[in-house]
Protein backbone atom coordinates (compact mmCIF):
# COMPACT_ATOMS: atom_id res chain seq x y z
CA UNK A 1 0.00 0.00 0.00
CA UNK A 2 1.02 3.62 -0.35
CA UNK A 3 2.30 5.61 2.61
CA UNK A 4 -1.09 7.15 3.33
CA UNK A 5 -2.83 3.81 2.91
CA UNK A 6 -0.37 2.09 5.21
CA UNK A 7 -0.99 4.62 7.97
CA UNK A 8 -4.76 4.50 7.47
CA UNK A 9 -4.83 0.72 7.63
CA UNK A 10 -2.57 0.58 10.70
CA UNK A 11 -4.88 3.01 12.49
CA UNK A 12 -7.93 1.03 11.36
CA UNK A 13 -6.41 -2.26 12.57
CA UNK A 14 -5.55 -0.70 15.94
CA UNK A 15 -9.08 0.66 16.28
CA UNK A 16 -10.65 -2.73 15.60
CA UNK A 17 -8.32 -4.51 18.02
CA UNK A 18 -9.49 -2.13 20.75
CA UNK A 19 -13.08 -3.08 19.89
CA UNK A 20 -12.30 -6.80 20.17
CA UNK A 21 -12.51 -7.49 16.41
CA UNK A 22 -10.21 -10.13 14.89
CA UNK A 23 -9.11 -8.31 11.76
CA UNK A 24 -7.60 -11.40 10.14
CA UNK A 25 -10.93 -13.18 10.51
CA UNK A 26 -12.67 -10.19 8.95
CA UNK A 27 -10.27 -10.20 6.00
CA UNK A 28 -10.77 -13.92 5.51
CA UNK A 29 -14.54 -13.52 5.40
CA UNK A 30 -14.27 -10.64 2.96
CA UNK A 31 -12.03 -12.64 0.67
CA UNK A 32 -14.46 -15.56 0.82
CA UNK A 33 -17.54 -13.52 -0.18
CA UNK A 34 -18.67 -14.58 -3.65
CA UNK A 35 -21.54 -12.97 -5.54
CA UNK A 36 -23.09 -14.37 -8.72
CA UNK A 37 -23.75 -11.96 -11.57
CA UNK A 38 -26.63 -12.45 -14.03
CA UNK A 39 -26.12 -12.92 -17.75
CA UNK A 40 -29.09 -10.64 -18.44
CA UNK A 41 -27.48 -7.81 -16.49
CA UNK A 42 -24.94 -7.41 -19.29
CA UNK A 43 -27.52 -7.08 -22.09
CA UNK A 44 -29.85 -4.32 -23.20
CA UNK A 45 -32.86 -3.64 -21.00
CA UNK A 46 -35.27 -0.86 -20.23
CA UNK A 47 -38.48 0.20 -18.56
CA UNK A 48 -42.07 -0.72 -19.42
CA UNK A 49 -41.91 2.06 -21.99
CA UNK A 50 -38.67 1.48 -23.88
CA UNK A 51 -35.52 -0.59 -24.14
CA UNK A 52 -32.49 1.68 -24.39
CA UNK A 53 -29.94 0.08 -26.69
CA UNK A 54 -26.29 0.54 -25.81
CA UNK A 55 -23.05 0.25 -27.74
CA UNK A 56 -21.08 -2.91 -27.09
CA UNK A 57 -23.65 -5.07 -25.31
CA UNK A 58 -23.30 -8.83 -25.86
CA UNK A 59 -24.74 -10.44 -28.95
CA UNK A 60 -24.85 -13.98 -27.51
CA UNK A 61 -24.32 -15.88 -24.23
CA UNK A 62 -20.62 -16.30 -24.90
CA UNK A 63 -20.05 -12.55 -25.04
CA UNK A 64 -22.04 -12.18 -21.83
CA UNK A 65 -19.52 -14.54 -20.24
CA UNK A 66 -16.67 -12.42 -21.61
CA UNK A 67 -18.08 -9.35 -19.87
CA UNK A 68 -18.75 -11.25 -16.65
CA UNK A 69 -15.17 -12.51 -16.69
CA UNK A 70 -13.92 -8.92 -16.70
CA UNK A 71 -16.02 -8.12 -13.64
CA UNK A 72 -14.60 -11.16 -11.85
CA UNK A 73 -11.02 -10.34 -12.83
CA UNK A 74 -11.36 -6.84 -11.39
CA UNK A 75 -13.28 -7.71 -8.21
CA UNK A 76 -12.23 -11.29 -7.47
CA UNK A 77 -15.74 -11.87 -6.15
CA UNK A 78 -17.87 -13.12 -9.06
CA UNK A 79 -16.80 -16.61 -10.19
CA UNK A 80 -20.27 -17.73 -11.32
CA UNK A 81 -22.81 -16.42 -13.83
CA UNK A 82 -26.55 -17.12 -13.71
CA UNK A 83 -28.22 -17.97 -17.01
CA UNK A 84 -31.82 -17.56 -18.16
CA UNK A 85 -33.48 -20.02 -20.51
CA UNK A 86 -34.37 -19.37 -23.31
CA UNK A 87 -32.55 -16.02 -23.22
CA UNK A 88 -29.27 -17.94 -23.05
CA UNK A 89 -30.33 -21.00 -25.00
CA UNK A 90 -27.56 -22.60 -27.08
CA UNK A 91 -27.29 -25.74 -29.16
CA UNK A 92 -24.52 -27.22 -27.00
CA UNK A 93 -24.60 -26.49 -23.27
CA UNK A 94 -21.41 -28.47 -22.81
CA UNK A 95 -19.72 -25.92 -25.05
CA UNK A 96 -21.16 -23.08 -22.96
CA UNK A 97 -19.85 -24.70 -19.80
CA UNK A 98 -16.41 -25.19 -21.33
CA UNK A 99 -16.29 -21.62 -22.54
CA UNK A 100 -17.19 -20.31 -19.09
CA UNK A 101 -14.38 -22.35 -17.59
CA UNK A 102 -11.94 -21.08 -20.23
CA UNK A 103 -12.51 -17.49 -19.08
CA UNK A 104 -12.28 -18.37 -15.38
CA UNK A 105 -15.99 -18.74 -14.61
CA UNK A 106 -18.61 -21.36 -13.82
CA UNK A 107 -22.29 -21.43 -14.73
CA UNK A 108 -24.38 -20.70 -11.65
CA UNK A 109 -28.13 -20.74 -11.18
CA UNK A 110 -30.40 -21.68 -14.08
CA UNK A 111 -33.51 -19.50 -14.36
CA UNK A 112 -36.52 -20.78 -16.32
CA UNK A 113 -38.67 -18.31 -18.23
CA UNK A 114 -42.40 -18.97 -18.07
CA UNK A 115 -43.61 -15.41 -18.53
CA UNK A 116 -42.67 -14.11 -21.98
CA UNK A 117 -44.77 -16.25 -24.30
CA UNK A 118 -48.33 -15.46 -25.35
CA UNK A 119 -49.52 -18.75 -23.88
CA UNK A 120 -48.58 -17.47 -20.42
CA UNK A 121 -50.64 -14.27 -20.52
CA UNK A 122 -53.09 -15.73 -17.96
CA UNK A 123 -50.57 -17.83 -16.11
CA UNK A 124 -48.09 -20.64 -16.64
CA UNK A 125 -48.11 -23.38 -13.99
CA UNK A 126 -51.36 -21.91 -12.62
CA UNK A 127 -53.13 -21.49 -15.96
CA UNK A 128 -56.66 -22.92 -16.17
CA UNK A 129 -55.62 -24.63 -19.42
CA UNK A 130 -53.97 -27.99 -18.56
CA UNK A 131 -52.00 -27.96 -21.82
CA UNK A 132 -50.38 -24.65 -20.91
CA UNK A 133 -49.61 -25.92 -17.41
CA UNK A 134 -47.98 -28.96 -18.98
CA UNK A 135 -45.94 -26.79 -21.31
CA UNK A 136 -44.68 -24.71 -18.40
CA UNK A 137 -43.77 -27.75 -16.30
CA UNK A 138 -41.94 -29.28 -19.25
CA UNK A 139 -39.86 -26.12 -19.50
CA UNK A 140 -38.99 -26.35 -15.80
CA UNK A 141 -37.89 -29.94 -16.35
CA UNK A 142 -35.91 -28.86 -19.40
CA UNK A 143 -34.05 -26.40 -17.20
CA UNK A 144 -33.19 -29.13 -14.69
CA UNK A 145 -31.64 -31.00 -17.60
CA UNK A 146 -29.73 -27.84 -18.58
CA UNK A 147 -28.43 -27.67 -15.00
CA UNK A 148 -26.95 -31.14 -15.35
CA UNK A 149 -25.21 -30.17 -18.58
CA UNK A 150 -23.69 -26.93 -17.32
CA UNK A 151 -22.85 -28.14 -13.81
CA UNK A 152 -25.31 -25.90 -11.99
CA UNK A 153 -26.57 -26.71 -8.51
CA UNK A 154 -29.36 -24.12 -8.24
CA UNK A 155 -32.72 -23.81 -9.99
CA UNK A 156 -33.99 -20.27 -9.45
CA UNK A 157 -37.77 -19.96 -9.87
CA UNK A 158 -39.85 -16.84 -10.29
CA UNK A 159 -43.40 -16.92 -11.62
CA UNK A 160 -45.27 -13.97 -13.09
CA UNK A 161 -48.52 -15.87 -12.51
CA UNK A 162 -51.36 -13.78 -11.11
CA UNK A 163 -54.63 -12.08 -11.94
CA UNK A 164 -55.83 -8.53 -12.51
CA UNK A 165 -59.47 -8.77 -11.39
CA UNK A 166 -61.59 -10.36 -8.64
CA UNK A 167 -63.28 -13.50 -9.89
CA UNK A 168 -60.89 -13.86 -12.82
CA UNK A 169 -59.60 -17.21 -11.52
CA UNK A 170 -59.99 -19.75 -8.74
CA UNK A 171 -57.29 -18.74 -6.26
CA UNK A 172 -57.10 -21.95 -4.25
CA UNK A 173 -57.03 -24.12 -7.34
CA UNK A 174 -54.16 -22.05 -8.70
CA UNK A 175 -52.31 -22.56 -5.42
CA UNK A 176 -52.73 -26.32 -5.79
CA UNK A 177 -51.55 -26.31 -9.41
CA UNK A 178 -48.48 -24.33 -8.42
CA UNK A 179 -47.57 -26.81 -5.70
CA UNK A 180 -48.05 -29.73 -8.08
CA UNK A 181 -45.70 -28.12 -10.62
CA UNK A 182 -43.09 -27.46 -7.97
CA UNK A 183 -43.35 -31.02 -6.66
CA UNK A 184 -42.85 -32.59 -10.09
CA UNK A 185 -39.84 -30.36 -10.74
CA UNK A 186 -38.42 -31.04 -7.28
CA UNK A 187 -38.48 -34.78 -7.94
CA UNK A 188 -36.29 -34.24 -11.01
CA UNK A 189 -33.49 -32.56 -9.04
CA UNK A 190 -30.24 -34.39 -8.43
CA UNK A 191 -29.13 -34.76 -4.82
CA UNK A 192 -26.60 -31.91 -5.12
CA UNK A 193 -29.16 -29.42 -6.45
CA UNK A 194 -31.46 -27.04 -4.67
CA UNK A 195 -34.60 -25.22 -5.72
CA UNK A 196 -34.83 -21.53 -4.86
CA UNK A 197 -38.40 -20.20 -4.76
CA UNK A 198 -38.78 -16.45 -5.29
CA UNK A 199 -41.82 -14.32 -4.49
CA UNK A 200 -43.18 -10.91 -5.47
CA UNK A 201 -46.08 -9.10 -3.87
CA UNK A 202 -47.40 -7.52 -7.07
CA UNK A 203 -46.76 -7.12 -10.80
CA UNK A 204 -47.54 -8.17 -13.43
CA UNK A 205 -50.73 -9.37 -11.73
CA UNK A 206 -52.27 -6.35 -10.02
CA UNK A 207 -55.11 -8.08 -8.14
CA UNK A 208 -53.08 -10.99 -6.84
CA UNK A 209 -49.89 -12.89 -7.53
CA UNK A 210 -49.72 -16.61 -6.86
CA UNK A 211 -46.48 -16.32 -4.87
CA UNK A 212 -47.01 -12.97 -3.22
CA UNK A 213 -44.75 -13.07 -0.18
CA UNK A 214 -42.07 -14.92 1.74
CA UNK A 215 -44.64 -16.87 3.76
CA UNK A 216 -46.15 -18.42 0.64
CA UNK A 217 -42.70 -19.26 -0.71
CA UNK A 218 -41.71 -20.71 2.67
CA UNK A 219 -44.84 -22.84 2.84
CA UNK A 220 -44.25 -24.18 -0.67
CA UNK A 221 -40.61 -24.98 0.08
CA UNK A 222 -41.42 -26.64 3.41
CA UNK A 223 -43.87 -29.00 1.71
CA UNK A 224 -41.26 -30.06 -0.85
CA UNK A 225 -38.30 -30.98 1.33
CA UNK A 226 -34.77 -29.93 2.32
CA UNK A 227 -33.61 -29.14 -1.22
CA UNK A 228 -36.22 -26.38 -1.58
CA UNK A 229 -35.51 -22.98 -0.04
CA UNK A 230 -36.70 -19.39 -0.30
CA UNK A 231 -35.01 -16.78 -2.47
CA UNK A 232 -35.32 -13.20 -1.21
CA UNK A 233 -35.25 -10.52 -3.89
CA UNK A 234 -34.49 -7.30 -2.04
CA UNK A 235 -36.63 -5.34 -4.51
CA UNK A 236 -39.76 -7.48 -4.20
CA UNK A 237 -41.30 -5.84 -1.15
CA UNK A 238 -43.61 -2.99 -0.36
CA UNK A 239 -41.98 0.21 0.94
CA UNK A 240 -41.31 -0.05 4.64
CA UNK A 241 -41.07 -3.85 4.71
CA UNK A 242 -38.54 -5.08 7.26
CA UNK A 243 -36.52 -7.32 4.93
CA UNK A 244 -33.91 -8.15 7.55
CA UNK A 245 -36.67 -9.53 9.80
CA UNK A 246 -37.75 -11.84 6.97
CA UNK A 247 -34.12 -12.89 6.55
CA UNK A 248 -33.82 -13.64 10.27
CA UNK A 249 -37.02 -15.71 10.30
CA UNK A 250 -35.98 -17.80 7.30
CA UNK A 251 -32.52 -18.35 8.76
CA UNK A 252 -34.04 -19.67 11.97
CA UNK A 253 -36.18 -22.09 9.95
CA UNK A 254 -33.22 -23.24 7.85
CA UNK A 255 -34.97 -22.08 4.68
CA UNK A 256 -33.04 -19.04 3.46
CA UNK A 257 -31.51 -20.23 0.20
CA UNK A 258 -30.34 -17.09 -1.52
CA UNK A 259 -30.73 -13.49 -2.56
CA UNK A 260 -31.39 -11.55 -5.69
CA UNK A 261 -29.67 -8.31 -4.76
CA UNK A 262 -30.96 -5.07 -6.20
CA UNK A 263 -32.50 -1.97 -4.70
CA UNK A 264 -35.90 -0.33 -4.79
CA UNK A 265 -37.42 2.96 -3.89
CA UNK A 266 -41.05 1.98 -4.48
CA UNK A 267 -41.15 -1.55 -5.88
CA UNK A 268 -39.05 -3.80 -8.10
CA UNK A 269 -36.94 -1.01 -9.53
CA UNK A 270 -33.89 -3.15 -10.34
CA UNK A 271 -31.60 -0.39 -9.11
CA UNK A 272 -27.98 -0.98 -8.16
CA UNK A 273 -27.92 -2.74 -4.80
CA UNK A 274 -27.27 -0.43 -1.87
CA UNK A 275 -27.94 2.68 -3.93
CA UNK A 276 -31.04 3.88 -2.08
CA UNK A 277 -30.88 2.19 1.33
CA UNK A 278 -27.39 0.90 2.16
CA UNK A 279 -28.34 0.53 5.84
CA UNK A 280 -30.89 -2.16 4.90
CA UNK A 281 -28.18 -4.13 3.08
CA UNK A 282 -25.89 -3.78 6.10
CA UNK A 283 -28.64 -4.99 8.45
CA UNK A 284 -29.33 -8.00 6.22
CA UNK A 285 -25.68 -9.00 6.54
CA UNK A 286 -25.87 -8.36 10.29
CA UNK A 287 -28.63 -10.96 10.62
CA UNK A 288 -26.72 -13.46 8.49
CA UNK A 289 -23.47 -13.07 10.41
CA UNK A 290 -25.30 -13.22 13.73
CA UNK A 291 -26.94 -16.48 12.63
CA UNK A 292 -23.56 -17.90 11.63
CA UNK A 293 -22.70 -17.90 15.35
CA UNK A 294 -25.88 -19.67 16.46
CA UNK A 295 -25.76 -22.77 18.66
CA UNK A 296 -28.21 -24.50 16.31
CA UNK A 297 -26.18 -26.25 13.57
CA UNK A 298 -29.05 -25.95 11.07
CA UNK A 299 -29.10 -22.17 11.47
CA UNK A 300 -25.30 -21.95 11.19
CA UNK A 301 -25.23 -24.15 8.09
CA UNK A 302 -28.01 -22.15 6.45
CA UNK A 303 -26.19 -18.88 7.11
CA UNK A 304 -22.95 -20.25 5.65
CA UNK A 305 -24.49 -21.63 2.45
CA UNK A 306 -26.50 -18.71 1.09
CA UNK A 307 -26.37 -18.10 -2.65
CA UNK A 308 -25.59 -14.41 -3.12
CA UNK A 309 -26.82 -13.33 -6.55
CA UNK A 310 -27.41 -10.04 -8.30
CA UNK A 311 -30.62 -9.55 -10.28
CA UNK A 312 -30.42 -6.19 -12.00
CA UNK A 313 -31.40 -5.13 -15.49
CA UNK A 314 -29.59 -1.84 -15.91
CA UNK A 315 -31.68 0.34 -18.18
CA UNK A 316 -29.81 3.67 -18.22
CA UNK A 317 -26.43 2.69 -16.77
CA UNK A 318 -23.49 1.23 -18.72
CA UNK A 319 -23.61 -2.49 -18.03
CA UNK A 320 -20.19 -3.52 -16.77
CA UNK A 321 -19.58 -0.42 -14.60
CA UNK A 322 -23.05 -0.90 -13.07
CA UNK A 323 -22.14 -4.46 -12.14
CA UNK A 324 -18.82 -3.39 -10.66
CA UNK A 325 -20.60 -0.73 -8.60
CA UNK A 326 -23.07 -3.33 -7.33
CA UNK A 327 -20.26 -5.63 -6.20
CA UNK A 328 -18.40 -2.77 -4.54
CA UNK A 329 -21.53 -1.74 -2.63
CA UNK A 330 -22.08 -5.30 -1.42
CA UNK A 331 -18.45 -5.62 -0.31
CA UNK A 332 -18.63 -2.31 1.55
CA UNK A 333 -21.73 -3.19 3.55
CA UNK A 334 -20.53 -6.72 4.21
CA UNK A 335 -17.22 -5.34 5.49
CA UNK A 336 -19.07 -3.01 7.85
CA UNK A 337 -21.30 -5.82 9.12
CA UNK A 338 -18.19 -7.89 9.85
CA UNK A 339 -17.10 -5.19 12.31
CA UNK A 340 -20.09 -5.69 14.61
CA UNK A 341 -19.02 -7.06 17.98
CA UNK A 342 -21.80 -9.59 18.50
CA UNK A 343 -20.75 -10.41 22.06
CA UNK A 344 -21.19 -6.76 23.02
CA UNK A 345 -24.55 -6.56 21.24
CA UNK A 346 -25.88 -9.66 22.97
CA UNK A 347 -24.72 -8.48 26.38
CA UNK A 348 -26.49 -5.16 25.89
CA UNK A 349 -29.61 -6.92 24.63
CA UNK A 350 -29.64 -9.12 27.74
CA UNK A 351 -29.65 -5.98 29.89
CA UNK A 352 -32.46 -4.43 27.83
CA UNK A 353 -30.12 -1.57 26.98
CA UNK A 354 -32.04 -0.32 23.95
CA UNK A 355 -29.80 2.55 22.93
CA UNK A 356 -26.61 0.73 23.80
CA UNK A 357 -27.47 -2.28 21.64
CA UNK A 358 -28.64 -0.08 18.78
CA UNK A 359 -25.43 1.92 18.96
CA UNK A 360 -23.28 -1.23 18.99
CA UNK A 361 -24.78 -2.17 15.63
CA UNK A 362 -25.01 1.28 14.06
CA UNK A 363 -21.46 2.30 14.99
CA UNK A 364 -20.12 -0.44 12.73
CA UNK A 365 -22.20 0.91 9.84
CA UNK A 366 -20.72 4.36 10.35
CA UNK A 367 -17.12 3.18 10.08
CA UNK A 368 -14.97 3.96 7.04
CA UNK A 369 -13.89 0.57 5.68
CA UNK A 370 -11.85 1.97 2.78
CA UNK A 371 -8.51 1.01 4.40
CA UNK A 372 -9.78 -2.53 4.98
CA UNK A 373 -11.05 -2.99 1.41
CA UNK A 374 -7.81 -1.53 0.05
CA UNK A 375 -5.74 -3.98 2.06
CA UNK A 376 -7.84 -6.99 1.11
CA UNK A 377 -7.75 -6.14 -2.59
CA UNK A 378 -4.02 -5.56 -2.62
CA UNK A 379 -3.39 -8.84 -0.80
CA UNK A 380 -5.40 -10.61 -3.52
CA UNK A 381 -3.51 -8.84 -6.30
CA UNK A 382 -6.65 -6.96 -7.37
CA UNK A 383 -7.08 -3.32 -8.35
CA UNK A 384 -7.65 -1.10 -5.33
CA UNK A 385 -10.29 0.75 -7.36
CA UNK A 386 -12.03 -1.77 -9.68
CA UNK A 387 -14.14 0.91 -11.37
CA UNK A 388 -11.16 3.06 -12.27
CA UNK A 389 -9.26 -0.02 -13.42
CA UNK A 390 -12.09 -0.91 -15.79
CA UNK A 391 -12.43 2.60 -17.18
CA UNK A 392 -8.68 2.67 -17.87
CA UNK A 393 -8.53 -0.88 -19.29
CA UNK A 394 -9.85 -0.02 -22.75
CA UNK A 395 -12.29 -2.93 -22.62
CA UNK A 396 -15.32 -0.73 -23.21
CA UNK A 397 -13.71 0.68 -26.32
CA UNK A 398 -12.74 -2.83 -27.41
CA UNK A 399 -16.31 -4.17 -27.30
CA UNK A 400 -17.68 -1.18 -29.19
CA UNK A 401 -17.09 -3.25 -32.34
CA UNK A 402 -20.13 -5.31 -31.34
CA UNK A 403 -22.29 -2.40 -32.43
CA UNK A 404 -25.52 -1.10 -30.93
CA UNK A 405 -28.27 -3.22 -29.41
CA UNK A 406 -26.94 -6.71 -28.88
CA UNK A 407 -28.86 -9.66 -27.48
CA UNK A 408 -30.92 -8.44 -24.55
CA UNK A 409 -32.63 -11.77 -23.74
N, C-alpha and C positions, 0 to 999 in steps of 0.2 A: 504494500500500500504506500501511498505518498505520505510525506511528513505530516500533513494535516490529518489525513485519514488514520495514520498510526496513532496519533495523539487522541483523536476522537474515539477510536475503538478501545484504546487502553482505558480511557475515562469511562466508557460505556461498560466495559467488562468489570471495572472496579465497582461501579454503581450497582450492577446486577449481583455481584458477590455479596455486597452489603445487604441486599434484599433477600439473600438466600437462594438465588437462582443459579443453577448449574449451567454455565454458558456453553460448555461443550455438548451437553445434552440438547440444549436449544439448537445449536448449530447442526447436530446430527438429525434432529427432527426436520429442520428446514431443508436440509439436503435431501431427505427422504420423501418430501412432499412431491407427488406427481399428479398432474392435472391433464385430463384428456381433452384435446381440442376436436371440434366437429368439422367434418369435411365441408359441410354446407356453410360454415362460417367464412370460408375462403372464396365463395362464389358470389355472384350478383344477388341482391335481394332488395326489398323495398317495403313500402307501407301497403295498406289496402288500396291505395290510390295509384301507385306507380312503382315499378322497379327501376332503380337508378343504375344504369350500366356503367361500369368502370373499366379503365384501361388495365390490361394485364391480368384479369381474373382467369382462373383455370378453365380450360376447355374440356377437361375430362378428369376422372378420378385420379389418374396418375399425376397430373399437374397439381391437384389439390394436395397430394402427398408431398410433392416437391416443396410447396409453400409451408406445409406443416413441419417439414424437416428443418426449414430455416428457423422457425419459431423455437423448435426444440434445441437446435444448435446454439442459439443465443441465450436461452433461458435455462437449459438443462433440466427442465421440469415437465416436458410434454412428450413422453416416449410413445404414446398411443393416439390413434385417430379414430373417432367414431365414424361409421358410414351409415348412409340412409339408402334403403332399397325401395323403389328403383332409381333414385337419383344417382346412385353410384353403381348401378348395375353394369357388369362386364361379362364378356363371354367366358372368361377363364379367371375364377377367383383365386386359384392357385398362383396365377401370374401376378394378381394384385397383391397377394400376401408376400410373394417374393420381392416385388418391387418395393413394398414398404420396408422390408428388412434391408434391402440394398441401400436405402437412404437413412438407415438408423432408426426406423420406426416399427411399430406393430399395429395391427388392426385391433381396435378396441370394441366398444359396444356396437351391435348391429341394431338399427332402428327401422322397423317396418313402416310402410306408408299405406294407411287405409283411409285416407281422407282427401285425395286429390283426383279421384276418378268420379265420373258422373254417377256411376252406380251407388256411390257412397253419400249422395246428397242428403238422404234421410237416415243415414247410419250405415255402419259396416257390420260389426259383430252383433249389433243390436237392431239391425234392420228387420222389419216385419217380413221381408221376402227371404225365405230360407235359402234360395240360390245365391243371394248376395251375401248372406251370412257365411255360406260355405266358401264362397270366393275369398272372403276376408280371412277366414281361418286357414285356408290353403296358403295364402300369402304369408301368414305368421309362421306356418310350418316350413315354407320355403326359406324364410329368414333363419330359422334354426339350422337348416341344411347349409346355408351360407356361413353361419357361425362355425360350423365344423370345418369348412373349407379354408376359412381365413384364420382360424385359430382363436376366435373370440370366445370369451367366457361370460358375456353379458348380453341379454336380450332386453332392449330398452323400449317399453311400450307406452305410447300415448295415443288416446283415441279422441277424435273430434266428435264422437257420437253424442247427440243431444237433440232437443226439440226447441222450437220457437214459440209454440202456443199450447195452452192448456187443452187437454183432450186429444192432442195430435197423436199420441201413442200411449201404449200401456206401460207405465213406468216399472212396475214390478216384473212384468214379463221381460222387459229389456234388461233389467238387472240379472235375471236368471240366464238369459242368452249370453250376456257378457261373461258370467262365471263359467258357463259351459265352454266358451271359446278359450278362456284362460286355462281351464283344466286340461283341455285337449292339447294345447300348446305346451303346457307344463310337463305333460307326460312324455313329450318328444325331446326334452332337454337331456343332455348328457350329465353325468354326475358332477362334472366340474363347472357346470354352467349355472348362472342364476338369472332369474327373471326380475326385472325392475319395473314396477307399476307406477306410472306417473298419474297425476290428477290435475284438474284445472276447474276452477269454480264457475267460469262462464266462458263463452266464445269457443266455437262459432254458434253453439246453441244458446239462445238468449233466455229461454224459459227454464231449461234445465240441461245439465250435462250428466252423462251416465256415470262418470267418475269425477264427482264435483269437489271432493276434499280428501284430506289425508286419512280420515276415518274410513271412508269407503275403500280407499286403496289398501289400507291396513286390513280391513275385514276380508277383502278379496285375497290378499296375500296369505293371511292366517289360515284360510280355508284350504289353500293349495299345498302348503308345506314349507320346509326350511329353505328351499331354493328360491322362494318368492319373497321379495322385499319391496319396500316403498321407495320411490324416487321422488325427492323433493326438488321441484323447480322453484328457485327463489323468486321468480316473477309471477307465479301462478296463485297469488293470494290477493285478497281485498286489502286496500290501504288500512294500515293499523293492525294487521294480523301479527301476532307474536310468533314469528317463524322459529325462533330459537326454542320456544316452548314445545312446539311440534317436534323439533329435532330431539329434544330431551326425552319426550314421551316415547318416540320411536326407538331411541337408543335403549331405554329401559326395557322395552319389549323385545329387543333383539331383532328389530325389523327395519332399521334404517339402512338401505342398501346403497344409496348414492344421491348425488346432487346434479342438477343442471343449473350451473351458476350463470346468472345474469342479474339485471337490476331493473326495478320498476318504480315509477312514480305513481301511476294509477292502476295499471294492470300488467299484462304480459308485454312490456315494452321492448324486451330484448336489448336493453341498454348494457353497456360495459359493466361488468360486475364491480360493485363497490363505488360506482360513480355517483349515486344519489344518497346512499345510506351506508357508508363504510362501517358505522358502529354496529349495524345489524350483522354484517359479515363477521366482524370481530366476535360478537356475542355467540354466533353460531359455532365458531371455532372454540370458544370458551366452553360451551356445553360438550363438544366432542372430546376435548382434552380432559375435561373433568371426568367424563365417563371412562376414559382410558385408564383411570386410576381406581375404578370401582372394584369392590371386593367380589362382585358377581362376575365370573369368567365369561358368561354370555354377553354381558354389557361391554366388558373390555374387548372381547373379540370383535363385536359389532363395530365399536369405535375405531378399531385398528384396521378394518377391512372395508372402509367406505370408498366407493368409486367416485372420485372427484372429476366432474365433467363440466365443460362449458357448453352452453346452448345459446348462442347469440348469432343473429343474422344481421350483420352490420349494414344498414341501409344508406347512411350518408358518410360513414367513416371509411378510410382506406383499410383494406381487409387485414393485412399482416400486422401493421402497427396497432390496429384495434385489438388483435389477439395478444400481442405483446403487452399492451396496456392492461388487459384483463389479467394476465398471468402475474404481472407486477403488483397489481392491486391485491390479488389473492395472497401472494407471498408477504406483502406488507402487513396485512391484517392477521395472517397466521403467525408471523413473527411476533407481533404484539401480544397475541393470545398466549404464546409460549412463555411470556414474561409474567403471567399471573402466578402469584404464589398461592397455590391452592390450599396449603396447610393454614396459611394466615386467613384466607377467606372462610374456611370451614370453622376455624376457631371463633371468628367474629360472628358467624351465623349461629353457632351454638350459644353465644351470649346474647342473641337477639340485638346485636349492634347493627342497626339498619344502615346508618350512614358510614360506619366503618367498613362493613362488608362491601357496600356499593363502591366506596372509594378504592378498596383493594383491587377491585376489578377495573374500574374506570382509569385508575392511574397507569395501568399497563397500556391501555389504549392511547393515552396521551403521550407516551414515550416516543422519541425519535429513534427509529430502528435503522436509519440509513447506515450508520457505522457497521451494524451487524450484517445487513444485507451485502454491503460492500465486501466485508471480510469473507463471507460465505461464498460469494461469487468468485472472488479472486482465488480462494483455496480450491475451487473446482475448475479453474482455468477458463472462466466465463467472463464476458464483458461486464464491467461494473455497471454500465448503463446500456441495457439491451436495446432500448429504443434508439439511442444515438448510434449504436453499432449497426443497427439495421439501416438507418437512414444514410450512413456513410458507406455501406457495403456495396452499393450499386445494384443490388438485386432488383429493386423496383424498376430501375431503368432497363435492366436485362429482360424482365418479363413483359415489358411494354410491347415486344414483338408479337405477343399473343393477340393483340388487337383489343377492340372494345366489345364488352358483352359476351363473356365466355359462357360456360355451362353453369347456370345457377343451381339447377336441381338434377 
